[in-house]
Amino acid sequence: MFSISSAKQQIADAATNILGVQVSSDWVEIANPKAGAHLALPCFRFAKDLGKSPADIAKDVAETLEVQDVAKIEAAGPYVNFWIDTSKLQSGVSDSAPTLLSDRALNGKTAIIEYLSPNLAKPLSIGHFRNALQGRAIALMYRNAGYKVITDNHVGDWGTVFGMWVVGFDKFSNDTELAKGGVKELGRVYVEMRKALRSEEGQDETPLADLVQEWLIKLEDNDEQALQYHKKFSEVSLADVKARMAELDVIFDYNLGESFFVGRGKEMIGELLESGDAIKNDDGSVIITLEEQGQDTPMLIQKSNGAALYHTSDIAAIEYREKTWNPDVVVYVVGMEQQFHFKQLFAANQKIGWSDAELIHHWYGLIEEVDEAGRRQKMSSRKNAVFMSDLLELAEEKARAIAPDEVSDADVKIIAHGALTFREFSASHTGNTVFDWESMFSLSGFSGPYVQYAAVRIESILSKVELSPDEASKDYDWSEHSDLLWLLSRYELVIGEATAEREYHKVAEFAYELARGWNRFYENYQVLGAEGDDKLARLWLASTIGRYLERSLYLLGIKIPSQM
């Protein structure tokens, strides 16, 4: 079966025989589109061993090399360019589609993806939306690669936030307001408490801060009233989280919050002190030194008053996951602000060895918007939707504005979510993402609706015929469609790179290029109006492009509407 990987290996083996030096298939590159070729072998690295210029080496190789799947070979300066036989491209795409367009068989490896993980004191925000999209894509891509995937929403339902909830609720709210406002009321209380604490700090006073810590200690001591408060607030907030995630079709396997792990974490502190892996300071705080792991700052795992921290529950989570699932990889999807936190956590695991899994912090940048003057700026809560619920409502309004009247509300929601999700994967996750509403919902540029529309158009065409596209002849002259076949052939490489690097913008770029290629094809060739072998071949192309588009979008978490 033809694949780009097999073609690269054929070229490397043939070049090795001709040059007398070992040539790796990794050195065979995707050719520069300007060259018009498919693959290229740069010859710079052979110059020293062979005592020739790269251009002379390229010329020698082009004149003598023969490869089964290659129809044309030419030297271009220091490069050897290769054109793959179009019939090989077509048969390779056709034969590999059943395998590539579904999840691989389980490979015996397990991946745990921890994402969303909101602080339950506040409503889900636009930042959580970005986290949810990244985490969902990671889970889908790992599952596609053959991993058993376990997803965990590691909710923040412990620590100082709890004390702020209780004190703020008694000071600024009541049961009536909580019943009416739900999680947004909890968010308002949280904001008011932060203001009150800052004001108190400015006056060198601590009664509120002390009260917050008192409630935290009560909770850790299993005080009955504290547990009732915790249950009340957590139920309100977690219900909102589940409702928002249901809108995105995100269902977590587990919602094991900090409260689930903190008890074991405190037990582990005692064990670490006994083993000498942790140190108790004079003020009662407990640390793990990480100098041998290259970290000058020790990791704090217990406050001086005995209260737990994020790291306390994190070390227990590492241990629990190792004992329960024995994962090969654990991916923590958390914003860039927490990079130091995870460097310390991973260094502590390296020192003590709670888990053998590969621990990865998958972080992402800030969210920006384009203002009326066209300038990029951090999204402001005063001007735009920062609550996830408001964001989704606004996106649906934008989607309805570009959709024909007959498009259903369900399809409008799919278009809205597709636009938001595609924007999330418009660039590397480490960069900032820009909410430019106009470009996000464009039907003529790099956008989710543009790609979705191409898929909808293909499905509309296929629904009007009874012929099976799979009947297209492999002996057909596919040369006119070489560019599309080459693009389809690259799907496996794109998915492999995106999975290995966790850079899913590569999948979005592939989907966009495929949609753009389809639109050019549709402008230049009749499909339903064609006859004979031409009709079968073009229907096969339409069907295949549609399937690859659907799978690419699926791996990003994007659905295709029935109408647009």
Secondary structure per residue as TSV (DSSP state, phi and psi in degrees):
chain	resnum	aa	ss	phi	psi
A	1	M	-	360.0	130.8
A	2	F	-	-72.4	140.6
A	3	S	-	-151.0	161.0
A	4	I	H	-62.1	-37.8
A	5	S	H	-61.1	-41.7
A	6	S	H	-68.4	-37.2
A	7	A	H	-65.1	-40.8
A	8	K	H	-63.1	-38.8
A	9	Q	H	-68.1	-40.1
A	10	Q	H	-59.5	-44.7
A	11	I	H	-64.0	-43.9
A	12	A	H	-62.5	-43.5
A	13	D	H	-64.5	-43.9
A	14	A	H	-65.1	-40.4
A	15	A	H	-66.9	-35.9
A	16	T	H	-60.7	-43.3
A	17	N	H	-65.0	-38.4
A	18	I	H	-74.8	-44.3
A	19	L	H	-85.0	-23.2
A	20	G	S	77.9	11.8
A	21	V	S	-127.4	151.3
A	22	Q	-	-69.9	125.9
A	23	V	-	-113.7	125.7
A	24	S	-	-87.3	143.5
A	25	S	G	-63.9	-23.2
A	26	D	G	-66.6	-19.9
A	27	W	G	-81.4	-12.8
A	28	V	-	-82.9	121.7
A	29	E	E	-107.2	160.8
A	30	I	E	-67.5	127.5
A	31	A	-	-68.3	151.5
A	32	N	-	-60.7	127.4
A	33	P	G	-53.6	-29.8
A	34	K	G	-65.2	-24.1
A	35	A	G	-76.2	-18.9
A	36	G	T	77.7	-1.4
A	37	A	-	-94.8	176.3
A	38	H	S	-97.3	-49.5
A	39	L	E	-126.4	160.0
A	40	A	E	-146.6	143.7
A	41	L	E	-115.6	107.1
A	42	P	E	-74.0	140.7
A	43	C	-	-109.3	13.2
A	44	F	G	-60.1	-42.5
A	45	R	G	-70.4	-13.1
A	46	F	G	-93.6	-10.4
A	47	A	H	-60.3	-45.6
A	48	K	H	-65.2	-46.0
A	49	D	H	-67.2	-35.6
A	50	L	H	-95.0	-11.2
A	51	G	T	67.0	29.8
A	52	K	S	-130.3	163.7
A	53	S	-	-74.3	151.9
A	54	P	H	-56.8	-36.3
A	55	A	H	-66.4	-41.3
A	56	D	H	-66.3	-38.6
A	57	I	H	-64.0	-44.9
A	58	A	H	-59.7	-40.7
A	59	K	H	-64.3	-44.6
A	60	D	H	-60.9	-43.8
A	61	V	H	-64.5	-45.2
A	62	A	H	-62.7	-33.1
A	63	E	H	-78.9	-23.6
A	64	T	H	-117.3	-19.4
A	65	L	-	-78.8	138.5
A	66	E	-	-130.4	133.8
A	67	V	-	-134.0	134.3
A	68	Q	T	-53.9	-45.7
A	69	D	T	-91.1	1.9
A	70	V	E	-102.3	129.5
A	71	A	E	-93.1	-25.0
A	72	K	E	-150.7	138.8
A	73	I	E	-133.8	132.7
A	74	E	E	-142.8	145.3
A	75	A	E	-88.0	139.7
A	76	A	E	-137.1	90.0
A	77	G	T	63.9	-127.1
A	78	P	T	-84.3	7.0
A	79	Y	E	-112.3	148.1
A	80	V	E	-107.5	120.0
A	81	N	E	-100.4	143.8
A	82	F	E	-128.0	137.1
A	83	W	E	-113.4	122.0
A	84	I	E	-78.2	141.9
A	85	D	-	-59.7	127.1
A	86	T	H	-63.2	-31.5
A	87	S	H	-67.2	-32.3
A	88	K	H	-68.3	-40.8
A	89	L	H	-59.4	-47.2
A	90	Q	H	-64.3	-46.2
A	91	S	H	-67.3	-36.0
A	92	G	H	-63.9	-44.6
A	93	V	H	-63.3	-46.3
A	94	S	H	-63.1	-45.0
A	95	D	H	-73.4	-32.3
A	96	S	H	-88.7	-16.3
A	97	A	H	-53.6	-46.7
A	98	P	H	-57.6	-34.4
A	99	T	H	-80.5	-44.4
A	100	L	H	-72.3	-29.4
A	101	L	T	-95.1	29.2
A	102	S	S	-151.8	164.7
A	103	D	-	-63.3	139.7
A	104	R	-	-66.5	159.1
A	105	A	-	-61.2	148.0
A	106	L	-	-57.2	133.5
A	107	N	-	-101.2	8.6
A	108	G	S	86.8	-0.2
A	109	K	-	-103.0	151.3
A	110	T	E	-121.9	133.9
A	111	A	E	-121.5	130.8
A	112	I	E	-105.2	125.2
A	113	I	E	-112.2	112.6
A	114	E	E	-98.7	115.6
A	115	Y	-	-149.4	173.5
A	116	L	-	69.7	-74.2
A	117	S	-	44.4	57.1
A	118	P	-	-76.8	157.2
A	119	N	B	-78.1	115.9
A	120	L	T	-67.7	-4.8
A	121	A	T	-77.2	-13.7
A	122	K	S	-130.0	150.8
A	123	P	-	-63.7	156.0
A	124	L	-	-61.8	136.2
A	125	S	B	-111.8	179.3
A	126	I	H	-62.2	-30.4
A	127	G	H	-64.9	-40.0
A	128	H	H	-65.0	-32.8
A	129	F	H	-62.1	-44.4
A	130	R	H	-62.0	-41.6
A	131	N	H	-60.8	-44.3
A	132	A	H	-62.5	-40.4
A	133	L	H	-67.3	-43.9
A	134	Q	H	-63.2	-46.9
A	135	G	H	-63.6	-42.5
A	136	R	H	-61.5	-43.6
A	137	A	H	-64.2	-40.9
A	138	I	H	-60.5	-45.2
A	139	A	H	-62.1	-43.9
A	140	L	H	-65.0	-40.0
A	141	M	H	-71.0	-39.9
A	142	Y	H	-65.7	-40.6
A	143	R	H	-64.1	-40.3
A	144	N	H	-60.2	-32.4
A	145	A	T	-82.3	-2.3
A	146	G	T	104.5	5.8
A	147	Y	-	-80.8	147.5
A	148	K	E	-77.6	120.7
A	149	V	E	-109.0	131.3
A	150	I	E	-119.8	125.7
A	151	T	E	-107.6	138.1
A	152	D	E	-134.9	124.6
A	153	N	-	-92.2	94.5
A	154	H	-	-81.6	77.2
A	155	V	-	-69.4	145.0
A	156	G	B	-87.3	93.3
A	157	D	-	-125.1	29.9
A	158	W	S	-144.5	178.8
A	159	G	T	80.3	-159.6
A	160	T	H	-56.2	-32.8
A	161	V	H	-56.8	-35.1
A	162	F	H	-65.9	-45.8
A	163	G	H	-60.4	-37.6
A	164	M	H	-66.1	-37.1
A	165	W	H	-57.8	-53.7
A	166	V	H	-65.1	-51.8
A	167	V	H	-64.0	-42.1
A	168	G	H	-66.9	-37.4
A	169	F	H	-64.1	-45.4
A	170	D	H	-67.0	-30.0
A	171	K	H	-90.0	-36.3
A	172	F	H	-120.5	-4.2
A	173	S	-	-147.0	-171.6
A	174	N	-	-162.8	176.8
A	175	D	H	-63.5	-35.1
A	176	T	H	-64.0	-46.2
A	177	E	H	-66.5	-36.0
A	178	L	H	-67.4	-40.7
A	179	A	H	-65.3	-34.4
A	180	K	H	-79.5	-42.4
A	181	G	H	-97.3	-18.7
A	182	G	T	58.5	-135.8
A	183	V	H	-66.7	-27.6
A	184	K	H	-68.6	-31.2
A	185	E	H	-68.1	-40.5
A	186	L	H	-60.7	-40.1
A	187	G	H	-64.0	-40.8
A	188	R	H	-63.6	-43.4
A	189	V	H	-60.1	-43.0
A	190	Y	H	-60.9	-44.5
A	191	V	H	-63.6	-44.1
A	192	E	H	-62.3	-39.2
A	193	M	H	-66.9	-38.9
A	194	R	H	-62.8	-40.7
A	195	K	H	-62.2	-44.9
A	196	A	H	-63.9	-39.7
A	197	L	H	-68.2	-38.6
A	198	R	H	-65.5	-40.4
A	199	S	H	-63.0	-42.7
A	200	E	H	-62.7	-42.0
A	201	E	H	-62.9	-37.5
A	202	G	H	-66.7	-20.4
A	203	Q	T	-101.9	10.5
A	204	D	T	56.3	39.5
A	205	E	-	-121.2	157.4
A	206	T	-	-138.0	16.6
A	207	P	H	-59.7	-41.9
A	208	L	H	-66.8	-45.8
A	209	A	H	-61.0	-38.8
A	210	D	H	-65.5	-39.9
A	211	L	H	-65.7	-38.5
A	212	V	H	-57.9	-47.2
A	213	Q	H	-66.7	-34.5
A	214	E	H	-61.5	-42.5
A	215	W	H	-67.9	-34.8
A	216	L	H	-63.5	-43.6
A	217	I	H	-65.9	-38.4
A	218	K	H	-58.7	-42.9
A	219	L	H	-63.5	-42.4
A	220	E	H	-69.1	-22.9
A	221	D	T	-92.0	8.5
A	222	N	T	62.0	35.0
A	223	D	-	-60.3	133.5
A	224	E	H	-60.8	-44.7
A	225	Q	H	-65.0	-39.1
A	226	A	H	-64.1	-41.1
A	227	L	H	-64.8	-35.7
A	228	Q	H	-66.2	-43.2
A	229	Y	H	-59.1	-45.7
A	230	H	H	-60.3	-44.3
A	231	K	H	-63.1	-44.3
A	232	K	H	-61.0	-52.5
A	233	F	H	-68.4	-40.6
A	234	S	H	-65.0	-40.4
A	235	E	H	-63.2	-41.8
A	236	V	H	-62.5	-47.4
A	237	S	H	-71.8	-42.8
A	238	L	H	-67.6	-31.3
A	239	A	H	-63.2	-39.5
A	240	D	H	-67.9	-40.5
A	241	V	H	-59.0	-47.4
A	242	K	H	-65.1	-37.2
A	243	A	H	-66.1	-44.2
A	244	R	H	-65.3	-41.0
A	245	M	H	-69.3	-32.5
A	246	A	H	-62.6	-34.4
A	247	E	H	-61.7	-29.8
A	248	L	T	-96.4	5.0
A	249	D	T	59.2	36.2
A	250	V	-	-106.2	116.2
A	251	I	-	-124.1	122.3
A	252	F	-	-84.8	145.3
A	253	D	S	-67.5	-36.1
A	254	Y	B	-140.9	150.1
A	255	N	-	-124.5	62.6
A	256	L	-	-88.4	95.7
A	257	G	-	-79.8	-177.1
A	258	E	H	-59.5	-34.2
A	259	S	H	-61.9	-27.5
A	260	F	H	-71.0	-32.3
A	261	F	H	-102.8	-19.5
A	262	V	H	-65.5	-33.7
A	263	G	H	-61.3	-48.9
A	264	R	H	-65.5	-34.6
A	265	G	H	-60.0	-40.7
A	266	K	H	-69.8	-34.1
A	267	E	H	-63.7	-40.8
A	268	M	H	-63.9	-31.4
A	269	I	H	-60.1	-44.3
A	270	G	H	-61.6	-41.5
A	271	E	H	-65.8	-39.1
A	272	L	H	-68.1	-36.4
A	273	L	H	-65.7	-40.8
A	274	E	H	-66.7	-37.2
A	275	S	H	-81.1	-11.4
A	276	G	T	86.6	4.3
A	277	D	S	-79.9	-15.8
A	278	A	S	-125.6	159.3
A	279	I	E	-128.2	135.0
A	280	K	E	-96.4	125.2
A	281	N	-	-78.8	168.5
A	282	D	T	-60.6	-29.9
A	283	D	T	-84.5	2.0
A	284	G	S	96.3	-10.9
A	285	S	-	-72.4	156.4
A	286	V	E	-123.9	135.6
A	287	I	E	-131.9	161.0
A	288	I	E	-118.5	120.7
A	289	T	-	-78.0	143.6
A	290	L	-	-130.3	24.1
A	291	E	G	-61.8	-39.1
A	292	E	G	-67.7	-20.4
A	293	Q	G	-95.4	10.2
A	294	G	T	84.7	15.0
A	295	Q	-	-112.4	116.9
A	296	D	S	-73.2	-31.6
A	297	T	S	-89.4	124.5
A	298	P	-	-70.3	158.7
A	299	M	E	-93.3	122.5
A	300	L	E	-84.2	124.9
A	301	I	E	-119.1	-3.6
A	302	Q	E	-154.7	134.8
A	303	K	-	-73.2	167.1
A	304	S	T	-63.9	-27.1
A	305	N	T	-87.6	7.1
A	306	G	S	90.0	-1.2
A	307	A	-	-75.9	150.9
A	308	A	-	-81.9	162.9
A	309	L	-	-127.6	-179.1
A	310	Y	H	-56.1	-42.7
A	311	H	H	-63.2	-28.5
A	312	T	H	-62.7	-47.0
A	313	S	H	-75.8	-29.3
A	314	D	H	-64.5	-41.3
A	315	I	H	-68.8	-33.8
A	316	A	H	-69.1	-34.9
A	317	A	H	-65.6	-40.7
A	318	I	H	-59.6	-47.8
A	319	E	H	-63.2	-45.3
A	320	Y	H	-61.0	-45.6
A	321	R	H	-65.5	-37.5
A	322	E	H	-63.7	-45.5
A	323	K	H	-73.0	-32.1
A	324	T	H	-85.8	-42.7
A	325	W	H	-122.5	-12.5
A	326	N	-	47.2	58.2
A	327	P	-	-71.9	154.7
A	328	D	S	-87.6	-29.6
A	329	V	E	-148.0	141.8
A	330	V	E	-126.6	122.0
A	331	V	E	-108.9	121.9
A	332	Y	E	-99.3	114.3
A	333	V	E	-95.5	99.8
A	334	V	-	-144.5	146.0
A	335	G	-	-58.3	166.3
A	336	M	G	-62.1	-23.2
A	337	E	G	-64.9	-20.1
A	338	Q	G	-100.8	19.4
A	339	Q	H	-60.5	-43.3
A	340	F	H	-65.7	-39.2
A	341	H	H	-55.3	-45.8
A	342	F	H	-78.5	-28.9
A	343	K	H	-60.7	-41.7
A	344	Q	H	-67.1	-45.7
A	345	L	H	-60.6	-44.7
A	346	F	H	-68.9	-35.6
A	347	A	H	-66.0	-39.2
A	348	A	H	-64.4	-39.9
A	349	N	H	-65.0	-38.3
A	350	Q	H	-62.2	-38.2
A	351	K	H	-72.5	-44.0
A	352	I	H	-100.0	-32.2
A	353	G	-	82.0	46.3
A	354	W	S	-68.8	-32.1
A	355	S	-	-143.4	146.6
A	356	D	-	-92.9	-2.1
A	357	A	S	-67.5	154.7
A	358	E	E	-76.4	120.8
A	359	L	E	-101.6	125.0
A	360	I	E	-126.3	129.7
A	361	H	E	-97.8	107.8
A	362	H	E	-93.9	100.6
A	363	W	-	-106.1	166.9
A	364	Y	-	-145.0	159.8
A	365	G	-	-82.9	-166.0
A	366	L	-	-83.4	169.6
A	367	I	E	-107.8	125.7
A	368	E	E	-118.2	165.7
A	369	E	E	-132.4	162.8
A	370	V	E	-101.1	121.0
A	371	D	-	-80.8	-177.9
A	372	E	T	-63.1	-24.0
A	373	A	T	-89.9	3.4
A	374	G	S	84.0	11.6
A	375	R	-	-93.9	144.8
A	376	R	E	-82.9	137.4
A	377	Q	E	-153.7	158.3
A	378	K	E	-61.9	136.5
A	379	M	-	-61.1	132.4
A	380	S	-	-102.8	134.4
A	381	S	T	-69.0	-19.3
A	382	R	T	-77.2	-22.0
A	383	K	T	-114.6	-23.6
A	384	N	S	-138.5	176.1
A	385	A	-	-74.3	113.6
A	386	V	-	-105.2	-27.7
A	387	F	B	-70.6	139.5
A	388	M	H	-59.2	-39.7
A	389	S	H	-60.6	-40.9
A	390	D	H	-68.5	-39.0
A	391	L	H	-59.7	-46.0
A	392	L	H	-65.6	-38.4
A	393	E	H	-64.0	-43.9
A	394	L	H	-64.4	-40.7
A	395	A	H	-63.3	-37.9
A	396	E	H	-67.0	-35.0
A	397	E	H	-62.9	-42.1
A	398	K	H	-65.3	-40.6
A	399	A	H	-66.6	-41.0
A	400	R	H	-62.9	-32.4
A	401	A	H	-67.5	-26.3
A	402	I	H	-102.0	-6.0
A	403	A	S	-95.5	142.8
A	404	P	-	-58.9	156.9
A	405	D	T	-58.8	-31.6
A	406	E	T	-78.1	-7.8
A	407	V	S	-70.1	130.7
A	408	S	-	-70.6	162.1
A	409	D	H	-62.2	-35.8
A	410	A	H	-63.0	-42.1
A	411	D	H	-70.0	-35.5
A	412	V	H	-59.5	-41.8
A	413	K	H	-63.8	-39.8
A	414	I	H	-64.3	-40.3
A	415	I	H	-65.3	-43.7
A	416	A	H	-61.9	-48.8
A	417	H	H	-65.8	-36.4
A	418	G	H	-63.2	-40.8
A	419	A	H	-64.0	-44.9
A	420	L	H	-64.4	-43.5
A	421	T	H	-68.6	-43.5
A	422	F	H	-62.6	-38.0
A	423	R	H	-61.8	-38.1
A	424	E	H	-59.7	-32.5
A	425	F	T	-106.0	30.4
A	426	S	S	-81.8	-11.9
A	427	A	S	-157.1	178.2
A	428	S	-	-57.6	145.6
A	429	H	T	-65.3	-20.3
A	430	T	T	-79.4	-10.2
A	431	G	S	-94.3	171.0
A	432	N	-	-75.8	148.3
A	433	T	E	-107.3	142.9
A	434	V	E	-111.2	127.7
A	435	F	E	-94.4	88.9
A	436	D	-	-105.8	98.6
A	437	W	H	-59.3	-35.5
A	438	E	H	-64.5	-49.6
A	439	S	H	-71.4	-29.1
A	440	M	H	-63.1	-33.1
A	441	F	T	-110.1	20.1
A	442	S	-	-69.5	141.0
A	443	L	S	-97.8	9.2
A	444	S	S	-134.4	9.4
A	445	G	S	-135.3	-163.0
A	446	F	S	-73.6	92.6
A	447	S	S	-154.6	161.7
A	448	G	H	-62.9	-47.0
A	449	P	H	-59.2	-34.4
A	450	Y	H	-62.4	-45.8
A	451	V	H	-71.7	-42.1
A	452	Q	H	-59.9	-40.2
A	453	Y	H	-63.5	-38.4
A	454	A	H	-61.1	-42.8
A	455	A	H	-66.7	-38.8
A	456	V	H	-65.0	-41.4
A	457	R	H	-63.3	-41.6
A	458	I	H	-61.7	-45.6
A	459	E	H	-63.2	-35.7
A	460	S	H	-63.6	-41.6
A	461	I	H	-64.9	-47.0
A	462	L	H	-66.6	-28.3
A	463	S	T	-69.9	-11.7
A	464	K	T	-99.2	3.0
A	465	V	-	-126.4	155.1
A	466	E	-	-106.1	-12.9
A	467	L	S	-67.0	145.2
A	468	S	-	-86.4	120.9
A	469	P	G	-59.7	-24.8
A	470	D	G	-68.6	-8.8
A	471	E	G	-82.2	-0.4
A	472	A	-	-58.5	136.0
A	473	S	-	-75.5	132.7
A	474	K	T	-70.8	-16.7
A	475	D	T	-85.4	-1.0
A	476	Y	S	-63.8	148.3
A	477	D	-	-79.1	100.4
A	478	W	-	-90.8	6.7
A	479	S	G	-58.6	-33.2
A	480	E	G	-65.7	-21.5
A	481	H	G	-111.8	25.2
A	482	S	H	-57.8	-41.1
A	483	D	H	-62.4	-43.4
A	484	L	H	-67.2	-41.2
A	485	L	H	-64.9	-38.0
A	486	W	H	-65.1	-41.9
A	487	L	H	-62.8	-45.6
A	488	L	H	-60.5	-37.7
A	489	S	H	-63.5	-25.9
A	490	R	T	-81.7	-6.7
A	491	Y	H	-53.8	-47.5
A	492	E	H	-60.6	-41.7
A	493	L	H	-65.4	-43.2
A	494	V	H	-60.6	-47.8
A	495	I	H	-64.4	-40.5
A	496	G	H	-62.3	-46.1
A	497	E	H	-65.0	-43.9
A	498	A	H	-62.3	-39.2
A	499	T	H	-68.7	-46.3
A	500	A	H	-65.3	-37.5
A	501	E	H	-97.3	-7.6
A	502	R	T	52.3	42.0
A	503	E	-	-115.9	86.3
A	504	Y	T	-82.9	-3.5
A	505	H	H	-63.0	-23.1
A	506	K	H	-66.1	-33.9
A	507	V	H	-71.3	-41.1
A	508	A	H	-63.1	-41.4
A	509	E	H	-64.3	-40.1
A	510	F	H	-62.1	-46.5
A	511	A	H	-61.4	-40.7
A	512	Y	H	-65.0	-45.1
A	513	E	H	-63.4	-36.1
A	514	L	H	-68.9	-42.0
A	515	A	H	-64.0	-40.6
A	516	R	H	-67.0	-39.1
A	517	G	H	-63.9	-40.1
A	518	W	H	-62.7	-44.3
A	519	N	H	-62.0	-39.8
A	520	R	H	-64.7	-43.8
A	521	F	H	-59.3	-46.2
A	522	Y	H	-66.2	-30.6
A	523	E	H	-71.6	-28.9
A	524	N	H	-102.5	-15.5
A	525	Y	S	-133.5	137.4
A	526	Q	-	-76.6	143.5
A	527	V	S	-111.1	-65.5
A	528	L	T	-66.5	-29.0
A	529	G	T	-85.8	-4.6
A	530	A	-	-77.1	171.4
A	531	E	-	-132.8	157.9
A	532	G	H	58.3	-137.8
A	533	D	H	-63.2	-32.7
A	534	D	H	-60.8	-43.0
A	535	K	H	-65.2	-45.1
A	536	L	H	-62.0	-43.7
A	537	A	H	-63.5	-42.8
A	538	R	H	-72.0	-33.5
A	539	L	H	-66.8	-38.8
A	540	W	H	-62.1	-44.1
A	541	L	H	-60.5	-46.5
A	542	A	H	-60.0	-47.1
A	543	S	H	-62.5	-43.7
A	544	T	H	-67.7	-43.9
A	545	I	H	-61.1	-42.1
A	546	G	H	-60.5	-41.8
A	547	R	H	-67.1	-41.3
A	548	Y	H	-69.5	-35.8
A	549	L	H	-63.6	-47.2
A	550	E	H	-60.1	-43.3
A	551	R	H	-68.7	-41.1
A	552	S	H	-61.1	-45.4
A	553	L	H	-66.7	-39.2
A	554	Y	H	-57.6	-43.1
A	555	L	H	-66.5	-18.6
A	556	L	H	-92.6	-7.4
A	557	G	T	90.9	22.8
A	558	I	-	-110.8	132.6
A	559	K	-	-96.1	168.1
A	560	I	-	-111.7	125.2
A	561	P	-	-70.5	161.8
A	562	S	S	-80.2	-24.6
A	563	Q	-	-140.8	151.9
A	564	M	-	-146.5	360.0
